């Protein structure tokens, strides 16, 4: 076999090997991006759960305070006033808590997507 035919058979094998190495490296980068994304998502879920527990504690305390105040009510008018005020405050608190949870969930989702987004951009840049 002469050098020309040897080069003709070796070149495709080398190109195939390079392609496999590039694919392997891309898969490793992709796995790393997914791992980072999952880690970030897990942290976001932990933060969200911590905020939920904080809100549950505050809402439970508010309910106990309300029931304690109810025990001192002497008239139906005072009962209605106390109940109306408590409901108004709780609605405001609930609205604010909902906004905070939505913001936290959005931030966590965006942060979790960032490693995959960056990895995809990097892979696209390597492909072009």
N, C-alpha and C positions, 0 to 999 in steps of 0.2 A: 504494500500500500504506500503510495507516495504521500508527500506532505500535504498536497492540495486536498486530496480526498480525506486525509486524517483530520485536517482543519474543518472540512465541511461536516464531518460527523461529530467533532468535538464542540464546535460552536453552538449547535442547538442544545446540546447537553449542558453546557455552561449557562446558556440563557435560561434554560429550564431551572437549573439549580439557583440562579440569581432570583428568578421569579418566586421560587419556593421560599427562599430566605426573606425576600421582601414581604411575602404574604405572612410568613411566620412572625416577622417583626411587627407588621400591622395588627395581627391578631393579638400579640402580646400588649401592644399599646391600647388596643380596644378593650382588652380584659382589664388593664390598669385603669382606664377611664371609667369602665362600669364599676369596678371596685371602689374608686374614689366617689363616684356618684352615689352608690349604695351607702357608703360611710357617711356622706353628707346628708343623705335622706334620713338615715337612722338618727343622726344628730338633730335634724329638724323635727322628727317625730318625738324625740325625747323632750325638746324644748316646748313643743305643742302640748304634750301631756303634762309637763310641769306647769304650764300656764293654765291648763284645764283644772288641775288640782288646786292651784292658787285661787281660781275663780270659785270652785266648789266650796273651798274653805270660807271665802268671803261671803258667798251666798248663804251658806249654812249659818254663819254667825249673824247675818242680817235677819234670817228667819227666826233664830232664837231671840234676838233683840226685839223683834216685832211681837213675838208671843209673850215676852216679858212685859212689854208695854200694854198689850191687850189685857193682861191680868189686872192692870190698874184702871181700866176704863170704867166710868161710872154711869154713862148715858149712851143711848143709841146715837145721838148726834156726835159725841166724842168718838164712838166706834167708827162711824162713817168717815169722819175727818182723818182719823189715824189710818184706817184702811186705804183711803184714797191717796193719802200722802205716801204711804209705804209702796203702794202699787206704782205711783208715778216715779218714785226714786228707783225702784227695781227695774222699771222699764228703761229708764235712762242708763242704769248700770248694765243691763242686758245688752242694750244697743252698743255701748262702748266696748263691752267684752267681745261681742260679735265682731266688731271692727278690728280689734286687736288680734283675735284668732284668725280672721281672714287675712290680715296683713302677714301674720306669722306663717300661715300656710303658703301664701304666695311667695314669700321670701325663701322658705324652705324648698319649694318646688323649683324656683329659679336657680337656687344654689346647687341643688341636686342635678339639674340638667346641665349646668355649666361644664363639668368635666367631660361629659359626652359631646357637648357642642364643640368644645375646644379640640377634643380628639378627632372629631369628624372634620373640622376645619384643617387640622394638621394633616390628616390622611388625604384630604382632597388636594391640599397644596403639594403633597409628595407625589400624587398621581398626575398632577399637571406639569 
